[in-house]
Amino acid sequence: MFIAIASHQRPKQLQEKTLALLKKHKFNFNNVYVFVSPGSYQEYLPISKQWGFHLIKSKNSILTTRNHIIQYFKEGAKIVEMDDDVEDIETTLKGTPNKSVSNLKKLFTDSFKKIGSNGLWGFNANTNNFYADGKDKIGLYSIINSCCGYINRKSIKLTVSEKEDFERCVLMFKRGYPILKRSGYGIKTKYWTNKGGIQGHYGFDKRKKVQSDSANTLMKKYPEYCYTKVRPNGIVDIRFKRLKHPITEKSASNKKKVSSRKIISPNRKRKSPNRKRKSSSRKNN
């Protein structure tokens, strides 16, 4: 199992948050790989020696960095991707106070066991437990890149500037790989506010536009799997249709047949099956 962290202009946050979390749970830093933009490489070099992780000179955008991570590791490798500002992973269950996961390494290992030789797993995007039912779910669910695990498949190629984690879900799901949403756990982090990272590339308004464009692109590419929803602040989100199995040509054809069937009004009187039909000719007396 390898930990892959994409980072940009955040050496301080990386140390104080994600690396500190991994150290707390006694991860072997020889299995930790930090992928940074070429311009940030020298900035991270001193802390790579201090912490003992592998520093990888990667790409200039989060999309190309995610694809670099996929291509960097061997086919079939167990990869946990984490953002550089993850503060904690907590248990989440409605009506129950959140607690820090006591053994993060075991949680990761158990999650890989649950998906087997293929697939993707992840947690709730945040630690708000109001809707958390604490269940493990298999199907088309959103898995956020902030902290997720997958069996590496080099055939997966992400194409959108943002929302690339949603595209990963669709691509995995279309291949028939299991997607495991562990709603008993949530990621403690701050989205859109921490300095550096994607915010280092562009401001709020620009990022909002990029998110909107990416969401619309995904909607056009995969209309059978997702739809869009706009937040009050104008951010466009992707929502998945609740599917348990990928849509094939056969299932799509059956769906069309069902939808084209004639609907009979419940108030319409039907002929009784026992009603005798009139004879077309009378018997001769």
JOQUIJO-V628088 format. One record per pair of residues at least 6 apart in sequence whose C-alpha atoms are under 7 Angstrom apart, sorted by the first residue. I is the first residue (numbers start at 1). J is the second residue. D is the distance in whole Angstrom. If there is no record, write none. Layout:
((I/J/D) (I/J/D))
This chain:
((1/78/5) (1/79/6) (2/31/5) (2/32/6) (2/78/6) (2/79/5) (2/80/6) (3/31/6) (3/32/5) (3/33/6) (3/79/6) (3/80/5) (3/81/6) (4/32/6) (4/33/5) (4/34/6) (4/79/7) (4/80/6) (4/81/5) (4/82/6) (5/33/6) (5/34/5) (5/35/6) (5/81/6) (5/82/5) (5/83/6) (5/84/6) (6/34/6) (6/35/5) (6/36/6) (6/65/7) (6/83/6) (6/84/7) (7/34/7) (7/35/6) (7/36/5) (7/84/6) (7/197/6) (8/36/6) (8/37/6) (8/40/6) (8/196/6) (8/197/5) (9/40/6) (9/196/5) (9/197/6) (10/196/6) (10/197/7) (11/44/6) (13/84/7) (13/85/6) (14/84/5) (14/85/6) (17/85/5) (17/86/6) (17/87/5) (18/84/5) (18/85/6) (18/86/5) (18/87/6) (21/87/7) (21/88/7) (25/103/7) (25/104/6) (25/105/7) (29/52/6) (29/53/5) (30/52/7) (30/53/6) (30/54/7) (32/53/5) (32/54/6) (33/53/6) (33/54/5) (33/55/6) (33/56/7) (34/54/6) (34/55/5) (34/56/6) (35/55/6) (35/56/5) (35/57/6) (35/58/5) (36/56/6) (36/57/5) (36/58/5) (36/59/7) (37/57/6) (37/58/5) (37/59/5) (37/60/5) (38/57/6) (38/58/6) (38/59/6) (38/60/7) (41/57/6) (48/54/7) (48/55/6) (58/65/6) (58/68/7) (59/65/5) (63/158/7) (63/160/7) (63/161/5) (63/162/7) (63/164/7) (67/157/6) (67/158/6) (70/152/6) (70/154/6) (71/154/6) (75/152/5) (75/153/6) (75/154/6) (76/151/5) (76/152/5) (76/153/6) (77/151/6) (77/152/5) (78/150/6) (78/151/5) (78/152/6) (79/149/6) (79/150/5) (79/151/6) (79/152/7) (80/147/7) (80/148/6) (80/149/4) (80/150/7) (81/145/6) (81/147/6) (81/148/5) (81/149/6) (82/145/7) (82/146/5) (82/147/4) (82/148/7) (83/146/5) (83/147/7) (85/189/6) (86/188/6) (86/189/5) (87/188/5) (87/189/6) (88/100/7) (88/187/6) (88/188/5) (89/100/6) (89/101/6) (89/185/7) (89/186/6) (89/187/5) (89/188/6) (90/98/6) (90/99/5) (90/100/4) (90/101/5) (90/127/7) (90/185/5) (90/186/5) (90/187/7) (91/98/5) (91/99/5) (91/100/6) (91/101/6) (91/184/6) (91/185/4) (91/186/6) (92/98/6) (92/127/6) (92/129/5) (92/132/6) (92/134/6) (92/184/5) (92/185/5) (92/186/6) (93/129/5) (93/132/5) (93/133/6) (93/134/5) (93/184/6) (94/129/5) (94/130/5) (94/131/6) (94/132/5) (94/133/6) (111/121/7) (115/178/6) (117/151/7) (118/151/5) (118/177/6) (118/178/7) (119/150/6) (119/151/6) (119/172/7) (119/177/5) (119/178/5) (119/179/6) (120/149/6) (120/150/4) (120/151/7) (120/178/6) (120/179/5) (120/180/6) (121/143/7) (121/148/6) (121/149/5) (121/150/6) (121/179/6) (121/180/4) (121/181/6) (122/143/5) (122/144/7) (122/147/7) (122/148/4) (122/149/6) (122/180/7) (122/181/5) (122/182/6) (123/143/7) (123/181/6) (123/182/5) (123/183/6) (123/185/5) (123/186/5) (123/187/7) (124/183/6) (124/185/6) (124/186/4) (124/187/6) (125/144/6) (125/186/6) (125/187/6) (126/186/5) (126/187/5) (126/188/6) (127/186/5) (127/187/6) (127/188/6) (132/183/6) (132/184/7) (133/183/6) (133/184/7) (134/183/5) (134/184/4) (135/182/6) (135/183/5) (135/184/6) (136/180/7) (136/181/6) (136/182/5) (136/183/6) (137/180/6) (137/181/5) (137/182/7) (138/178/6) (138/179/6) (138/180/5) (138/181/6) (139/178/7) (139/179/6) (139/180/7) (139/243/6) (139/244/4) (139/245/7) (140/173/7) (140/179/6) (140/240/7) (140/242/6) (140/243/6) (140/244/6) (141/179/7) (141/181/6) (141/240/7) (142/166/6) (142/169/7) (143/165/7) (143/166/7) (143/169/7) (143/181/7) (144/165/6) (145/165/6) (156/171/7) (158/164/6) (158/167/7) (158/168/7) (160/214/6) (161/214/6) (162/210/7) (162/211/6) (162/214/6) (163/211/7) (163/214/6) (163/215/7) (173/179/7) (173/246/6) (174/246/5) (176/246/6) (208/235/6) (211/236/7) (212/235/7) (212/236/5) (215/228/7) (215/236/7) (215/237/7) (215/238/6) (219/226/6) (219/227/6) (225/240/6) (225/241/6) (226/238/7) (226/239/6) (226/240/4) (226/241/5) (227/238/6) (227/239/5) (227/240/6) (228/236/7) (228/237/6) (228/238/5) (228/239/6) (229/236/6) (229/237/5) (229/238/6) (229/239/7) (230/236/4) (230/237/6))
